Amino acid sequence: MARPVTIQDEDILKAAREVFLERGMRATSLEIAERARVSPGILFKRFKTKEALFRAAMTPQGDSERLLPIDLEARVGRGSVEDTLVELGTHLLEQFTSFTPTTMMAWSNRQDAEPGAGAHQPVASATERAAKRVREVAGYLAAEARLGRIREGDFDIVAQTFIGALWHHNFLQVMLDKVRRQPAAQQAYVRGVVHSLWVGLAPARPSRR
């Protein structure tokens, strides 16, 4: 009777992700197998090639249907728009912390992965999710504008500016290796971004006669 499989694919992917982030595509299948504490045979039984394992490990993890950490549709017309954006931005920075390194690794090694469309899968997936994320934020702002809670504007640009500022900040923190050391500074940064945008979003005050 065959022994039951006790290691999950996610355990292998976690080990592969760590090794690829340390060594890039130079990482060997043996190194990954040793980190995952499995035999190379099991590794290749689950993932046919090292390139296939790389694509799987570098693809953003988590619920593919959930693009944002909070339900913006449920927030329309409720609470402060400014507070909602601060909460959203804080959670987004936490998300970016987990997948920025893998996205960077996938992008820098895209020429070394298997040729063909599959080699670009992690980068394409991240790009598609980023575009959808911008549309969801823009849709939320447009809904709030229809209620008169913020000014009318080009909300695609506002959403891109908001998310882009968070992504760029996270990218720099990853490069400087400070991303996990300054949670208070991260939140202060989000508040600063939202405050800067709020100057143009805040509803106009009625003029006094």
N, CA and C atoms as a LAMMPS dump frame, in Angstrom:
ITEM: TIMESTEP
0
ITEM: NUMBER OF ATOMS
627
ITEM: BOX BOUNDS ff ff ff
-5.0000000000000000e+02 5.0000000000000000e+02
-5.0000000000000000e+02 5.0000000000000000e+02
-5.0000000000000000e+02 5.0000000000000000e+02
ITEM: ATOMS id mol type element x y z
1 1 1 N 0.851 -1.201 0
2 1 2 C 0 0 0
3 1 3 C 0.885 1.25 0
4 2 1 N 0.556 2.163 -0.88
5 2 2 C 1.348 3.395 -0.973
6 2 3 C 1.146 4.248 0.269
7 3 1 N 2.229 4.925 0.688
8 3 2 C 2.122 5.818 1.831
9 3 3 C 1.294 7.036 1.463
10 4 1 N 0.423 7.504 2.38
11 4 2 C -0.372 8.691 2.077
12 4 3 C 0.525 9.922 1.959
13 5 1 N 0.176 10.816 1.05
14 5 2 C 0.936 12.046 0.861
15 5 3 C 0.646 12.981 2.016
16 6 1 N 1.699 13.452 2.696
17 6 2 C 1.496 14.296 3.865
18 6 3 C 1.861 15.751 3.616
19 7 1 N 2.627 16.03 2.582
20 7 2 C 3.007 17.411 2.307
21 7 3 C 2.064 18.006 1.274
22 8 1 N 1.618 19.213 1.544
23 8 2 C 0.694 19.904 0.653
24 8 3 C 1.467 20.691 -0.413
25 9 1 N 0.788 20.947 -1.526
26 9 2 C 1.421 21.734 -2.591
27 9 3 C 1.881 23.094 -2.062
28 10 1 N 1.08 23.705 -1.178
29 10 2 C 1.431 25.031 -0.673
30 10 3 C 2.731 24.993 0.131
31 11 1 N 3.013 23.86 0.799
32 11 2 C 4.279 23.744 1.525
33 11 3 C 5.456 23.754 0.553
34 12 1 N 5.28 23.062 -0.567
35 12 2 C 6.328 23.049 -1.595
36 12 3 C 6.471 24.44 -2.215
37 13 1 N 5.339 25.078 -2.51
38 13 2 C 5.389 26.408 -3.12
39 13 3 C 6.034 27.424 -2.18
40 14 1 N 5.749 27.314 -0.89
41 14 2 C 6.349 28.227 0.086
42 14 3 C 7.864 28.067 0.095
43 15 1 N 8.322 26.835 0.109
44 15 2 C 9.766 26.589 0.082
45 15 3 C 10.383 27.086 -1.216
46 16 1 N 9.711 26.811 -2.335
47 16 2 C 10.215 27.263 -3.635
48 16 3 C 10.28 28.774 -3.697
49 17 1 N 9.242 29.433 -3.177
50 17 2 C 9.199 30.895 -3.19
51 17 3 C 10.389 31.459 -2.424
52 18 1 N 10.678 30.881 -1.264
53 18 2 C 11.801 31.36 -0.452
54 18 3 C 13.127 31.187 -1.187
55 19 1 N 13.316 30.023 -1.795
56 19 2 C 14.584 29.745 -2.475
57 19 3 C 14.73 30.604 -3.729
58 20 1 N 13.641 30.754 -4.49
59 20 2 C 13.717 31.583 -5.699
60 20 3 C 13.994 33.043 -5.341
61 21 1 N 13.4 33.535 -4.249
62 21 2 C 13.644 34.915 -3.839
63 21 3 C 15.089 35.107 -3.391
64 22 1 N 15.688 34.061 -2.864
65 22 2 C 17.081 34.149 -2.429
66 22 3 C 18.059 34.033 -3.598
67 23 1 N 17.77 33.132 -4.549
68 23 2 C 18.755 32.79 -5.574
69 23 3 C 18.299 33.027 -7
70 24 1 N 17.018 33.414 -7.184
71 24 2 C 16.53 33.612 -8.532
72 24 3 C 16.444 32.29 -9.274
73 25 1 N 16.481 32.35 -10.61
74 25 2 C 16.366 31.144 -11.417
75 25 3 C 17.617 30.258 -11.335
76 26 1 N 18.662 30.76 -10.654
77 26 2 C 19.846 29.925 -10.447
78 26 3 C 19.565 28.816 -9.449
79 27 1 N 18.501 28.975 -8.655
80 27 2 C 18.144 27.962 -7.66
81 27 3 C 17.932 26.616 -8.349
82 28 1 N 18.413 25.569 -7.714
83 28 2 C 18.274 24.234 -8.292
84 28 3 C 17.068 23.517 -7.689
85 29 1 N 16.594 22.54 -8.416
86 29 2 C 15.472 21.742 -7.922
87 29 3 C 15.852 21.012 -6.642
88 30 1 N 17.118 20.605 -6.534
89 30 2 C 17.581 19.92 -5.335
90 30 3 C 17.505 20.842 -4.115
91 31 1 N 17.91 22.106 -4.295
92 31 2 C 17.84 23.067 -3.191
93 31 3 C 16.394 23.259 -2.727
94 32 1 N 15.494 23.341 -3.68
95 32 2 C 14.085 23.531 -3.345
96 32 3 C 13.534 22.296 -2.644
97 33 1 N 13.888 21.117 -3.142
98 33 2 C 13.426 19.876 -2.526
99 33 3 C 13.931 19.765 -1.095
100 34 1 N 15.183 20.138 -0.877
101 34 2 C 15.742 20.077 0.474
102 34 3 C 15.033 21.05 1.404
103 35 1 N 14.737 22.266 0.906
104 35 2 C 14.026 23.254 1.734
105 35 3 C 12.618 22.764 2.072
106 36 1 N 11.977 22.11 1.114
107 36 2 C 10.619 21.598 1.324
108 36 3 C 10.606 20.264 2.056
109 37 1 N 11.801 19.662 2.219
110 37 2 C 11.944 18.367 2.892
111 37 3 C 11.169 17.264 2.154
112 38 1 N 11.348 17.278 0.845
113 38 2 C 10.78 16.22 0.01
114 38 3 C 11.866 15.746 -0.934
115 39 1 N 11.623 14.64 -1.597
116 39 2 C 12.58 14.151 -2.59
117 39 3 C 12.383 14.903 -3.899
118 40 1 N 13.432 15.032 -4.709
119 40 2 C 13.26 15.659 -6.031
120 40 3 C 12.191 14.961 -6.857
121 41 1 N 12.032 13.659 -6.647
122 41 2 C 11.003 12.927 -7.393
123 41 3 C 9.61 13.433 -7.093
124 42 1 N 9.337 13.691 -5.809
125 42 2 C 8.018 14.227 -5.438
126 42 3 C 7.835 15.614 -6.038
127 43 1 N 8.917 16.389 -6.031
128 43 2 C 8.859 17.745 -6.589
129 43 3 C 8.408 17.704 -8.042
130 44 1 N 9.023 16.83 -8.831
131 44 2 C 8.708 16.774 -10.257
132 44 3 C 7.417 16.025 -10.538
133 45 1 N 6.938 15.248 -9.578
134 45 2 C 5.633 14.612 -9.739
135 45 3 C 4.528 15.658 -9.62
136 46 1 N 4.75 16.641 -8.736
137 46 2 C 3.753 17.714 -8.55
138 46 3 C 3.894 18.797 -9.617
139 47 1 N 5.137 19.148 -9.951
140 47 2 C 5.413 20.211 -10.916
141 47 3 C 6.422 19.664 -11.922
142 48 1 N 6.028 19.555 -13.158
143 48 2 C 6.786 18.799 -14.157
144 48 3 C 8.182 19.339 -14.41
145 49 1 N 8.339 20.674 -14.325
146 49 2 C 9.648 21.275 -14.58
147 49 3 C 9.926 22.347 -13.534
148 50 1 N 11.185 22.756 -13.452
149 50 2 C 11.537 23.836 -12.527
150 50 3 C 10.835 25.129 -12.927
151 51 1 N 10.696 25.351 -14.234
152 51 2 C 10.037 26.556 -14.726
153 51 3 C 8.562 26.573 -14.325
154 52 1 N 7.911 25.404 -14.387
155 52 2 C 6.503 25.322 -13.976
156 52 3 C 6.373 25.606 -12.487
157 53 1 N 7.317 25.122 -11.7
158 53 2 C 7.323 25.389 -10.262
159 53 3 C 7.546 26.869 -10.002
160 54 1 N 8.433 27.488 -10.778
161 54 2 C 8.693 28.924 -10.622
162 54 3 C 7.422 29.735 -10.872
163 55 1 N 6.715 29.402 -11.959
164 55 2 C 5.488 30.142 -12.279
165 55 3 C 4.464 29.998 -11.161
166 56 1 N 4.308 28.792 -10.651
167 56 2 C 3.329 28.562 -9.59
168 56 3 C 3.721 29.29 -8.307
169 57 1 N 5.008 29.274 -7.982
170 57 2 C 5.477 29.905 -6.752
171 57 3 C 5.396 31.425 -6.817
172 58 1 N 5.612 31.986 -8.001
173 58 2 C 5.631 33.438 -8.147
174 58 3 C 4.251 34.042 -8.429
175 59 1 N 3.265 33.212 -8.705
176 59 2 C 1.922 33.726 -8.941
177 59 3 C 1.343 34.219 -7.628
178 60 1 N 0.74 35.437 -7.581
179 60 2 C 0.169 35.952 -6.329
180 60 3 C -0.765 34.94 -5.692
181 61 1 N -0.594 34.765 -4.375
182 61 2 C -1.395 33.804 -3.647
183 61 3 C -2.649 34.474 -3.095
184 62 1 N -3.589 33.641 -2.655
185 62 2 C -4.785 34.173 -2.02
186 62 3 C -6.008 34.027 -2.891
187 63 1 N -7.114 34.602 -2.454
188 63 2 C -8.386 34.502 -3.148
189 63 3 C -8.34 35.328 -4.418
190 64 1 N -8.379 34.676 -5.567
191 64 2 C -8.248 35.377 -6.843
192 64 3 C -9.427 36.297 -7.126
193 65 1 N -10.559 36.04 -6.462
194 65 2 C -11.732 36.873 -6.697
195 65 3 C -11.729 38.117 -5.822
196 66 1 N -10.968 38.102 -4.744
197 66 2 C -10.963 39.221 -3.806
198 66 3 C -9.781 40.124 -4.117
199 67 1 N -10.05 41.223 -4.782
200 67 2 C -8.986 42.123 -5.197
201 67 3 C -8.633 43.137 -4.118
202 68 1 N -9.629 43.504 -3.302
203 68 2 C -9.412 44.514 -2.277
204 68 3 C -9.663 43.912 -0.897
205 69 1 N -8.959 44.407 0.115
206 69 2 C -9.099 43.833 1.457
207 69 3 C -10.384 44.232 2.182
208 70 1 N -11.105 45.23 1.691
209 70 2 C -12.388 45.603 2.293
210 70 3 C -13.437 45.717 1.182
211 71 1 N -14.692 45.555 1.562
212 71 2 C -15.799 45.598 0.606
213 71 3 C -16.214 47.054 0.386
214 72 1 N -15.719 47.656 -0.687
215 72 2 C -16.017 49.065 -0.941
216 72 3 C -17.48 49.292 -1.277
217 73 1 N -18.088 48.333 -1.954
218 73 2 C -19.493 48.505 -2.323
219 73 3 C -20.365 48.673 -1.085
220 74 1 N -20.019 47.954 -0.017
221 74 2 C -20.787 48.046 1.226
222 74 3 C -20.504 49.346 1.97
223 75 1 N -19.436 50.045 1.608
224 75 2 C -19.068 51.279 2.302
225 75 3 C -19.684 52.52 1.667
226 76 1 N -20.255 52.38 0.484
227 76 2 C -20.807 53.548 -0.212
228 76 3 C -21.888 54.199 0.651
229 77 1 N -21.728 55.501 0.888
230 77 2 C -22.718 56.249 1.659
231 77 3 C -22.616 56.066 3.157
232 78 1 N -21.619 55.314 3.611
233 78 2 C -21.501 55.033 5.037
234 78 3 C -20.146 55.488 5.561
235 79 1 N -20.145 56.069 6.75
236 79 2 C -18.888 56.493 7.348
237 79 3 C -18.227 57.615 6.571
238 80 1 N -16.979 57.871 6.891
239 80 2 C -16.207 58.913 6.221
240 80 3 C -15.473 58.32 5.025
241 81 1 N -15.594 58.972 3.875
242 81 2 C -14.87 58.512 2.688
243 81 3 C -13.363 58.565 2.955
244 82 1 N -12.923 59.613 3.617
245 82 2 C -11.503 59.765 3.91
246 82 3 C -11.005 58.615 4.794
247 83 1 N -11.772 58.275 5.832
248 83 2 C -11.382 57.172 6.715
249 83 3 C -11.374 55.839 5.963
250 84 1 N -12.339 55.652 5.058
251 84 2 C -12.388 54.422 4.273
252 84 3 C -11.14 54.281 3.415
253 85 1 N -10.705 55.377 2.802
254 85 2 C -9.506 55.339 1.966
255 85 3 C -8.257 55.059 2.797
256 86 1 N -8.195 55.624 4.01
257 86 2 C -7.051 55.36 4.88
258 86 3 C -7.022 53.884 5.27
259 87 1 N -8.183 53.334 5.629
260 87 2 C -8.25 51.914 5.99
261 87 3 C -7.876 51.032 4.797
262 88 1 N -8.415 51.363 3.632
263 88 2 C -8.108 50.598 2.426
264 88 3 C -6.621 50.648 2.117
265 89 1 N -6.057 51.856 2.153
266 89 2 C -4.643 52.01 1.827
267 89 3 C -3.732 51.277 2.787
268 90 1 N -4.075 51.282 4.073
269 90 2 C -3.264 50.581 5.071
270 90 3 C -3.256 49.081 4.797
271 91 1 N -4.437 48.53 4.493
272 91 2 C -4.529 47.097 4.197
273 91 3 C -3.829 46.753 2.877
274 92 1 N -3.932 47.653 1.897
275 92 2 C -3.275 47.398 0.62
276 92 3 C -1.759 47.336 0.779
277 93 1 N -1.212 48.221 1.613
278 93 2 C 0.236 48.176 1.848
279 93 3 C 0.646 46.831 2.443
280 94 1 N -0.195 46.297 3.332
281 94 2 C 0.096 44.989 3.911
282 94 3 C 0.07 43.909 2.825
283 95 1 N -0.908 44.002 1.921
284 95 2 C -0.968 43.043 0.817
285 95 3 C 0.253 43.157 -0.084
286 96 1 N 0.595 44.39 -0.433
287 96 2 C 1.72 44.609 -1.334
288 96 3 C 3.011 44.052 -0.744
289 97 1 N 3.155 44.13 0.576
290 97 2 C 4.352 43.627 1.23
291 97 3 C 4.577 42.157 0.924
292 98 1 N 3.487 41.401 0.819
293 98 2 C 3.615 39.96 0.614
294 98 3 C 3.9 39.588 -0.834
295 99 1 N 3.352 40.354 -1.806
296 99 2 C 3.56 39.913 -3.187
297 99 3 C 4.44 40.816 -4.037
298 100 1 N 4.901 41.947 -3.508
299 100 2 C 5.836 42.774 -4.282
300 100 3 C 7.121 42.012 -4.609
301 101 1 N 7.751 41.345 -3.626
302 101 2 C 8.993 40.621 -3.965
303 101 3 C 8.783 39.544 -5.019
304 102 1 N 7.669 38.794 -4.941
305 102 2 C 7.454 37.726 -5.916
306 102 3 C 7.189 38.29 -7.3
307 103 1 N 6.455 39.412 -7.365
308 103 2 C 6.198 40.04 -8.658
309 103 3 C 7.498 40.555 -9.279
310 104 1 N 8.351 41.162 -8.453
311 104 2 C 9.634 41.658 -8.935
312 104 3 C 10.494 40.506 -9.452
313 105 1 N 10.477 39.396 -8.709
314 105 2 C 11.26 38.234 -9.123
315 105 3 C 10.736 37.671 -10.442
316 106 1 N 9.411 37.565 -10.568
317 106 2 C 8.823 37.043 -11.804
318 106 3 C 9.176 37.932 -12.984
319 107 1 N 9.134 39.236 -12.767
320 107 2 C 9.435 40.174 -13.854
321 107 3 C 10.908 40.093 -14.263
322 108 1 N 11.8 40.048 -13.286
323 108 2 C 13.235 40.057 -13.605
324 108 3 C 13.691 38.752 -14.243
325 109 1 N 12.947 37.669 -14.012
326 109 2 C 13.346 36.372 -14.565
327 109 3 C 12.449 35.913 -15.702
328 110 1 N 11.656 36.824 -16.263
329 110 2 C 10.696 36.405 -17.288
330 110 3 C 11.382 35.858 -18.533
331 111 1 N 12.613 36.285 -18.817
332 111 2 C 13.322 35.786 -19.99
333 111 3 C 13.906 34.391 -19.751
334 112 1 N 14.066 34.036 -18.457
335 112 2 C 14.697 32.753 -18.137
336 112 3 C 13.698 31.625 -17.959
337 113 1 N 12.416 31.987 -17.793
338 113 2 C 11.4 30.959 -17.619
339 113 3 C 11.114 30.296 -18.963
340 114 1 N 10.231 29.308 -18.937
341 114 2 C 9.913 28.605 -20.185
342 114 3 C 9.416 29.569 -21.246
343 115 1 N 9.824 29.413 -22.502
344 115 2 C 9.311 30.278 -23.558
345 115 3 C 7.822 30.046 -23.768
346 116 1 N 7.147 31.071 -24.278
347 116 2 C 5.715 30.938 -24.523
348 116 3 C 4.918 31.79 -23.564
349 117 1 N 3.603 31.789 -23.756
350 117 2 C 2.726 32.648 -22.952
351 117 3 C 2.804 32.316 -21.477
352 118 1 N 2.988 31.023 -21.139
353 118 2 C 3.001 30.628 -19.748
354 118 3 C 4.123 31.262 -18.955
355 119 1 N 5.221 31.613 -19.611
356 119 2 C 6.348 32.2 -18.916
357 119 3 C 6.006 33.554 -18.338
358 120 1 N 5.011 34.213 -18.892
359 120 2 C 4.65 35.559 -18.436
360 120 3 C 3.448 35.544 -17.502
361 121 1 N 2.994 34.35 -17.118
362 121 2 C 1.758 34.244 -16.349
363 121 3 C 1.762 35.039 -15.051
364 122 1 N 2.806 34.93 -14.167
365 122 2 C 2.776 35.691 -12.926
366 122 3 C 2.702 37.193 -13.141
367 123 1 N 3.488 37.712 -14.117
368 123 2 C 3.483 39.15 -14.394
369 123 3 C 2.132 39.577 -14.954
370 124 1 N 1.603 38.794 -15.906
371 124 2 C 0.309 39.13 -16.509
372 124 3 C -0.8 39.096 -15.461
373 125 1 N -0.74 38.114 -14.562
374 125 2 C -1.74 38.001 -13.514
375 125 3 C -1.702 39.219 -12.605
376 126 1 N -0.514 39.64 -12.203
377 126 2 C -0.387 40.808 -11.333
378 126 3 C -0.864 42.072 -12.031
379 127 1 N -0.556 42.197 -13.325
380 127 2 C -0.978 43.377 -14.083
381 127 3 C -2.489 43.431 -14.214
382 128 1 N -3.099 42.29 -14.488
383 128 2 C -4.555 42.243 -14.626
384 128 3 C -5.24 42.576 -13.315
385 129 1 N -4.725 42.04 -12.22
386 129 2 C -5.309 42.32 -10.909
387 129 3 C -5.162 43.794 -10.554
388 130 1 N -4.021 44.393 -10.911
389 130 2 C -3.81 45.816 -10.614
390 130 3 C -4.826 46.676 -11.355
391 131 1 N -5.095 46.35 -12.623
392 131 2 C -6.06 47.113 -13.409
393 131 3 C -7.469 46.983 -12.821
394 132 1 N -7.834 45.774 -12.408
395 132 2 C -9.155 45.566 -11.805
396 132 3 C -9.272 46.297 -10.472
397 133 1 N -8.171 46.315 -9.727
398 133 2 C -8.176 47 -8.434
399 133 3 C -8.425 48.494 -8.628
400 134 1 N -7.788 49.066 -9.637
401 134 2 C -7.997 50.485 -9.936
402 134 3 C -9.45 50.741 -10.299
403 135 1 N -10.041 49.867 -11.1
404 135 2 C -11.439 50.056 -11.511
405 135 3 C -12.389 49.978 -10.308
406 136 1 N -12.101 49.096 -9.366
407 136 2 C -12.978 48.979 -8.2
408 136 3 C -12.912 50.233 -7.333
409 137 1 N -11.718 50.761 -7.135
410 137 2 C -11.58 51.984 -6.342
411 137 3 C -12.242 53.157 -7.057
412 138 1 N -12.043 53.242 -8.369
413 138 2 C -12.672 54.309 -9.15
414 138 3 C -14.187 54.199 -9.078
415 139 1 N -14.72 52.977 -9.131
416 139 2 C -16.159 52.777 -9.038
417 139 3 C -16.71 53.216 -7.698
418 140 1 N -15.964 52.935 -6.632
419 140 2 C -16.39 53.377 -5.296
420 140 3 C -16.451 54.904 -5.213
421 141 1 N -15.415 55.559 -5.714
422 141 2 C -15.377 57.026 -5.679
423 141 3 C -16.501 57.629 -6.518
424 142 1 N -16.768 57.025 -7.665
425 142 2 C -17.854 57.527 -8.513
426 142 3 C -19.193 57.401 -7.799
427 143 1 N -19.401 56.294 -7.075
428 143 2 C -20.649 56.101 -6.336
429 143 3 C -20.79 57.146 -5.226
430 144 1 N -19.694 57.452 -4.568
431 144 2 C -19.737 58.473 -3.514
432 144 3 C -19.989 59.859 -4.109
433 145 1 N -19.467 60.111 -5.296
434 145 2 C -19.7 61.393 -5.961
435 145 3 C -21.172 61.55 -6.323
436 146 1 N -21.81 60.468 -6.749
437 146 2 C -23.236 60.537 -7.092
438 146 3 C -24.094 60.882 -5.873
439 147 1 N -23.583 60.545 -4.698
440 147 2 C -24.301 60.883 -3.467
441 147 3 C -23.938 62.282 -2.96
442 148 1 N -23.023 62.942 -3.654
443 148 2 C -22.617 64.285 -3.255
444 148 3 C -21.637 64.308 -2.101
445 149 1 N -21.043 63.151 -1.779
446 149 2 C -20.122 63.083 -0.641
447 149 3 C -18.694 63.453 -1.018
448 150 1 N -18.376 63.449 -2.313
449 150 2 C -17.107 63.964 -2.813
450 150 3 C -17.38 64.691 -4.126
451 151 1 N -16.404 65.446 -4.577
452 151 2 C -16.561 66.186 -5.824
453 151 3 C -16.488 65.249 -7.024
454 152 1 N -17.093 65.693 -8.124
455 152 2 C -16.948 64.958 -9.381
456 152 3 C -15.508 65.118 -9.879
457 153 1 N -15.033 64.104 -10.576
458 153 2 C -13.681 64.175 -11.108
459 153 3 C -13.391 62.962 -11.974
460 154 1 N -12.159 62.869 -12.415
461 154 2 C -11.722 61.709 -13.18
462 154 3 C -11.221 60.677 -12.175
463 155 1 N -12.096 59.767 -11.794
464 155 2 C -11.772 58.858 -10.703
465 155 3 C -10.814 57.746 -11.111
466 156 1 N -10.689 57.488 -12.406
467 156 2 C -9.659 56.543 -12.843
468 156 3 C -8.273 57.095 -12.504
469 157 1 N -8.099 58.391 -12.728
470 157 2 C -6.817 59.026 -12.422
471 157 3 C -6.595 59.049 -10.919
472 158 1 N -7.631 59.377 -10.16
473 158 2 C -7.502 59.414 -8.7
474 158 3 C -7.133 58.036 -8.165
475 159 1 N -7.825 57 -8.652
476 159 2 C -7.559 55.633 -8.183
477 159 3 C -6.15 55.2 -8.543
478 160 1 N -5.705 55.525 -9.768
479 160 2 C -4.346 55.172 -10.175
480 160 3 C -3.317 55.901 -9.326
481 161 1 N -3.575 57.173 -9.029
482 161 2 C -2.657 57.959 -8.206
483 161 3 C -2.567 57.372 -6.804
484 162 1 N -3.719 57.024 -6.247
485 162 2 C -3.786 56.47 -4.892
486 162 3 C -3.036 55.142 -4.8
487 163 1 N -3.394 54.197 -5.669
488 163 2 C -2.779 52.872 -5.615
489 163 3 C -1.315 52.938 -6.056
490 164 1 N -1.032 53.767 -7.056
491 164 2 C 0.347 53.901 -7.519
492 164 3 C 1.269 54.449 -6.442
493 165 1 N 0.784 55.414 -5.656
494 165 2 C 1.6 55.975 -4.572
495 165 3 C 1.9 54.912 -3.523
496 166 1 N 0.906 54.06 -3.231
497 166 2 C 1.108 52.992 -2.252
498 166 3 C 2.092 51.956 -2.778
499 167 1 N 1.911 51.578 -4.047
500 167 2 C 2.793 50.559 -4.65
501 167 3 C 4.238 51.054 -4.696
502 168 1 N 4.427 52.307 -5.119
503 168 2 C 5.776 52.857 -5.235
504 168 3 C 6.435 52.919 -3.857
505 169 1 N 5.681 53.346 -2.854
506 169 2 C 6.217 53.415 -1.498
507 169 3 C 6.654 52.018 -1.04
508 170 1 N 5.804 51.026 -1.284
509 170 2 C 6.13 49.667 -0.881
510 170 3 C 7.357 49.142 -1.625
511 171 1 N 7.436 49.462 -2.913
512 171 2 C 8.585 49.044 -3.724
513 171 3 C 9.882 49.587 -3.124
514 172 1 N 9.868 50.875 -2.754
515 172 2 C 11.07 51.472 -2.173
516 172 3 C 11.408 50.834 -0.834
517 173 1 N 10.378 50.549 -0.024
518 173 2 C 10.625 49.928 1.265
519 173 3 C 11.218 48.535 1.106
520 174 1 N 10.732 47.8 0.106
521 174 2 C 11.295 46.47 -0.163
522 174 3 C 12.759 46.601 -0.572
523 175 1 N 13.053 47.559 -1.446
524 175 2 C 14.424 47.743 -1.913
525 175 3 C 15.35 48.163 -0.767
526 176 1 N 14.813 48.939 0.191
527 176 2 C 15.615 49.412 1.316
528 176 3 C 15.57 48.452 2.504
529 177 1 N 14.787 47.349 2.342
530 177 2 C 14.653 46.341 3.396
531 177 3 C 14.099 46.945 4.686
532 178 1 N 13.135 47.858 4.555
533 178 2 C 12.538 48.49 5.733
534 178 3 C 11.049 48.201 5.852
535 179 1 N 10.528 47.394 4.937
536 179 2 C 9.085 47.264 4.826
537 179 3 C 8.427 46.676 6.062
538 180 1 N 9.137 45.824 6.811
539 180 2 C 8.532 45.201 7.989
540 180 3 C 8.949 45.881 9.29
541 181 1 N 9.662 46.972 9.196
542 181 2 C 10.172 47.592 10.414
543 181 3 C 9.439 48.861 10.805
544 182 1 N 8.609 49.394 9.953
545 182 2 C 8.043 50.704 10.206
546 182 3 C 6.524 50.727 9.998
547 183 1 N 5.766 49.91 10.743
548 183 2 C 4.308 49.915 10.545
549 183 3 C 3.673 51.265 10.831
550 184 1 N 4.149 51.98 11.863
551 184 2 C 3.586 53.29 12.191
552 184 3 C 3.876 54.279 11.07
553 185 1 N 5.084 54.231 10.53
554 185 2 C 5.447 55.132 9.442
555 185 3 C 4.642 54.808 8.186
556 186 1 N 4.351 53.527 7.967
557 186 2 C 3.552 53.126 6.81
558 186 3 C 2.16 53.736 6.9
559 187 1 N 1.539 53.636 8.077
560 187 2 C 0.196 54.177 8.239
561 187 3 C 0.204 55.695 8.102
562 188 1 N 1.245 56.339 8.631
563 188 2 C 1.358 57.791 8.491
564 188 3 C 1.471 58.177 7.023
565 189 1 N 2.189 57.361 6.247
566 189 2 C 2.32 57.626 4.815
567 189 3 C 0.963 57.537 4.128
568 190 1 N 0.192 56.505 4.462
569 190 2 C -1.139 56.347 3.862
570 190 3 C -2.005 57.564 4.179
571 191 1 N -1.998 57.994 5.425
572 191 2 C -2.794 59.173 5.803
573 191 3 C -2.351 60.405 5.021
574 192 1 N -1.04 60.533 4.801
575 192 2 C -0.536 61.669 4.041
576 192 3 C -1.002 61.636 2.593
577 193 1 N -0.995 60.433 1.989
578 193 2 C -1.465 60.288 0.611
579 193 3 C -2.937 60.649 0.515
580 194 1 N -3.744 60.096 1.426
581 194 2 C -5.189 60.355 1.396
582 194 3 C -5.466 61.831 1.643
583 195 1 N -4.746 62.439 2.57
584 195 2 C -4.954 63.871 2.844
585 195 3 C -4.645 64.709 1.607
586 196 1 N -3.578 64.361 0.906
587 196 2 C -3.229 65.105 -0.306
588 196 3 C -4.313 64.978 -1.371
589 197 1 N -4.86 63.769 -1.524
590 197 2 C -5.933 63.57 -2.497
591 197 3 C -7.209 64.24 -2.052
592 198 1 N -7.429 64.296 -0.751
593 198 2 C -8.685 64.82 -0.228
594 198 3 C -8.876 66.294 -0.56
595 199 1 N -7.787 66.993 -0.755
596 199 2 C -7.888 68.41 -1.133
597 199 3 C -8.733 68.565 -2.393
598 200 1 N -8.578 67.626 -3.322
599 200 2 C -9.348 67.693 -4.557
600 200 3 C -10.651 66.92 -4.514
601 201 1 N -10.826 66.035 -3.516
602 201 2 C -12.022 65.212 -3.455
603 201 3 C -13.112 65.766 -2.539
604 202 1 N -12.701 66.514 -1.528
605 202 2 C -13.664 66.989 -0.537
606 202 3 C -14.776 67.795 -1.207
607 203 1 N -16.035 67.574 -0.809
608 203 2 C -17.136 68.329 -1.42
609 203 3 C -16.992 69.817 -1.132
610 204 1 N -17.364 70.609 -2.113
611 204 2 C -17.252 72.061 -1.943
612 204 3 C -18.208 72.532 -0.865
613 205 1 N -17.736 73.454 -0.029
614 205 2 C -18.598 74.012 1.003
615 205 3 C -19.522 75.05 0.403
616 206 1 N -20.771 75.068 0.835
617 206 2 C -21.683 76.095 0.305
618 206 3 C -21.192 77.482 0.656
619 207 1 N -21.261 78.386 -0.335
620 207 2 C -20.787 79.746 -0.108
621 207 3 C -21.704 80.501 0.837
622 208 1 N -21.11 81.338 1.669
623 208 2 C -21.887 82.158 2.613
624 208 3 C -22.195 83.518 1.985
625 209 1 N -23.401 83.907 2.107
626 209 2 C -23.791 85.211 1.553
627 209 3 C -23.983 86.22 2.682
